[in-house]
Amino acid sequence: MAPQPTGRTRPTKPKKPQRNNKRKRDDVDVEALESAVAELDPKATYTTFAELPLSEPTREGLKSAHFSTLTDIQAKAVPLALKGRDILGAAKTGSGKTLAFLIPVLENLYRAQCIGGDAGLGAMVISPTRELAIQIFEVLRTIGRKGHIFAAGLVIGGKSLREEQDALARMNIVVCTPGRILQHLSQTAAFNVDNLRMLVLDEADRILDMGFSRDLDAIIEYLPTDRQTLLFSATQTKKVGDLARLSLRDPEYVSVHEAATAATPATLQQNYVLTPIPEKLDTLWSFITSSKKSKILVFLSSGKQVRFVYEAFRHMQPGIPLLHLHGRQKQTARLDITDRFRRAQHSCLFATDVVARGIDFPAVDWVVQVDCPEDADTYIHRVGRTARYEREGRAVLFLDPSEEEGMLKRLEQKRVPIERISVRGKKQISVKKQVQSMCFQDPQLKYLGQKAFASYTRSLHVQKDREVFDLQKYDLEGFAASLGLPGAPRIKFLRADAEEVKRRKNAPRMGPEVDDDVSADGDDEEGEMGVERVKVDEKNGVRTKVKVDEKNGVRTKYDRMFERKNQDVLAEHYAKMVKTDGDAGGEDVDMSRLDGEQAVDDDLFDVKRRIPAGEGSPVPSLSDIDDADEASVTGDPATGTSRTVHLAGAKDPLIIDSKRREKLLKSKKKLLKLKDKGSRVVFDDEGLPHQVYEMQDDEAFRSKGAAEEQRRQYVDAEAERVREQDGRDKVLAKEKKREKREKRKERERAAEEEEEDGVEKGEDDGTGVGLLGGEDAMANFLADAQASGSDFEEEADVEVEEQPPKKQKKWFQKDVRRDSDDEVGAGKEIGTFDELEAEAARLLG
Ligand SMILES: Nc1ncnc2c1ncn2[C@@H]1O[C@H](COP(=O)(O)OP(=O)(O)OP(=O)(O)O)[C@@H](O)[C@H]1O
């Protein structure tokens, strides 16, 4: 087939004959290739790329990237895909699935001469994450750089929509994420997918699952049904529903691990350590500090966990470069970090599942899963970041005792071989005290700790697999302490199970009866602990809400208010720390900065704090108060107790125990609210003041009606006034809430725009959209490819470089529990593969 005219003219004449020559050569190529592919036997065994009918540019590209031998999945899938078959490809992590679909993409489009702007989009490759899309695009550039002239692009967001729109109209191959491509399909008029020949889903099971299903279904609506579809994943399934959704035509299921004994690479050694969640950080720290000469990838369940652990460990300087990566970072930062980790020889990257799938970091020694993965598939993908393409690797999973049984069952079902080990006693270092002290001194860190606690707890709460994750069984209080927190932040869903909530709701209807049934911790604060009941005063029939507590009996709201003891801070151990610090250094600890931090934006928190005074504490001195002449202060700032300010004109003393109150005290306007409104007085003949009623004579009083009636009228009028004011307050509160919400949204919008701007201004590394081919674009592509080529080769060298096996640190020992019955192996520590092999050989006799 003749190449499609591109509609663009070259600026210089001499190049024209060359292009014509090339086209003629391509015509010949294409015909020969077509017949070779027609004759190809997809069931035959192929071992090298040379045996396959591939175009010259692809051959050259593969050669320049040092790919010569086919991996199993490539040997099985490429011939079928070249022949136009739909494929469901399943192969272990790191087994070369990317080339298994990219080679057919290049080849099938080449043979169809789907080149240039007029040909339209020929292939769409969808990846679940931006990082993976970028990686796929890089591989495409690598093998396509030697003579292919397709226009290929990356559409993953992070660039302005307009810029992507212009490029999309000319693309032949697009690598994209589902959300962004859908946006273009619905908004970019010039984006024509009518000629689409191939659709590829990498990590197909992920793209087909709940999170992406709606986007995917919408995308499919736009695409022609007459196309070839390739689905690949290490955890591929054959769900009939999915096949129907994608209109696969008689798909070939290509699995290279269905018959294998394990679903994970044979070169991967997998272990788990039982570590209750309060010990996790200790175990992780011990592990990292004893593996400083390694490349370690640590998985945590949320970005907040990642940030906290990174910040805490960074301060403690473990002696190995630390990096962190999560989805909330800016795209440029994410790219920079993945790139740094890629290049690092020794480094530890704390990450969320954003890099759990598909990412090909070279030479990772260890994958450590600090937080249990949500399912066995996630486990398989996470550990797959090591032991890639015939390399060795090790993976350690931290399991809370409550997770052990359930998770092991899940892993067994998926054929994941895993053995228990335990940390060697003398290697286990506790960092609890350091973390606590750091959190104490650094409010930012403490804040991160709170967020980490909440997000981790939430992640447990939302887990579907209750056999593995049972929230009730975790030591959350201990976990909070390990994060340096004074106590577990109160989290709404932890407060009570559904039953309790229901009971609480019904409680007022139960009348005056006092129920003993209260939750264990009657600590404080309405709502969360103890049960609210309505108490009816027998004399006047007034109903008051009271809280019932086992220890303290019936308490009113006001009782509770005055009983509160530093609920912000102080679990006992924290109080001790305050004391110790003070004693040692002779200085009070500055807690005042904590106040702002404590205004946790996460609605999960129910943390209301009181700040002990100290240097810079919120307890004001008289000089701090504008109205000093109208106020007197009692209480001792040095001891850190809250102080009381007696305002002239105010009925009740004002207890200063928070920054908010301190602020209030500095504002004259607000203070006015606290003062009594004043009352009208009348003066007698001698000029002495009296209340109005004192000056009324008996007769005048009686003329207004019976005393009781007057009292009732007065009470009614006041009640009405209060009701009206209450209504106004509610409206005001609603209004303020709305304003706050809008401001927050505004901020988020601004942040997003800023991010986009950053990329538009060229802060991006240039991978946002990259045109590879077409007429003029071809020159760009070649230049780009050459520029990136050197980098790639460096990386490729790293991949293939023969490295002397690193001596693995003996951070752990074989699990004593399992070995205790085994006389031969008892007590012997196995730290390296060599030792493991030697031990196995010895056992076998
Ligand atoms: N034929 C080959 N010869 C040599 N190396 C290869 C070959 N094919 C792939 N590789 C290398 O193997 C590594 C893993 O490949 P790839 O990322 O495609 O694996 P994958 O199966 O997609 O893994 P995952 O399931 O984790 O996504 C890469 O570094 C790649 O360069």
The ligand as a Gaussian input file, in Angstrom:
#p B3LYP/6-31G(d) Opt

LIG

0 1
 N       13.051000      -9.713000      24.729000
 C       13.629000      -9.084000      25.737000
 N       14.948000      -9.194000      25.929000
 C       15.541000      -8.560000      26.961000
 N       14.898000      -7.810000      27.853000
 C       13.582000      -7.668000      27.701000
 C       12.879000      -8.283000      26.637000
 N       11.595000      -7.945000      26.739000
 C       11.481000      -7.150000      27.806000
 N       12.670000      -6.985000      28.391000
 C       12.967000      -6.203000      29.595000
 O       12.251000      -6.783000      30.673000
 C       11.846000      -5.798000      31.575000
 C       10.387000      -6.002000      31.904000
 O        9.603000      -5.780000      30.770000
 P        8.131000      -5.186000      30.870000
 O        8.156000      -3.921000      31.621000
 O        7.560000      -5.180000      29.538000
 O        7.467000      -6.297000      31.776000
 P        5.921000      -6.554000      32.070000
 O        5.665000      -7.987000      31.793000
 O        5.113000      -5.557000      31.353000
 O        5.894000      -6.329000      33.616000
 P        4.652000      -5.826000      34.522000
 O        3.698000      -6.969000      34.620000
 O        5.285000      -5.511000      35.811000
 O        4.084000      -4.672000      33.828000
 C       12.120000      -4.467000      30.926000
 O       13.231000      -3.890000      31.545000
 C       12.411000      -4.788000      29.501000
 O       13.367000      -3.917000      28.959000

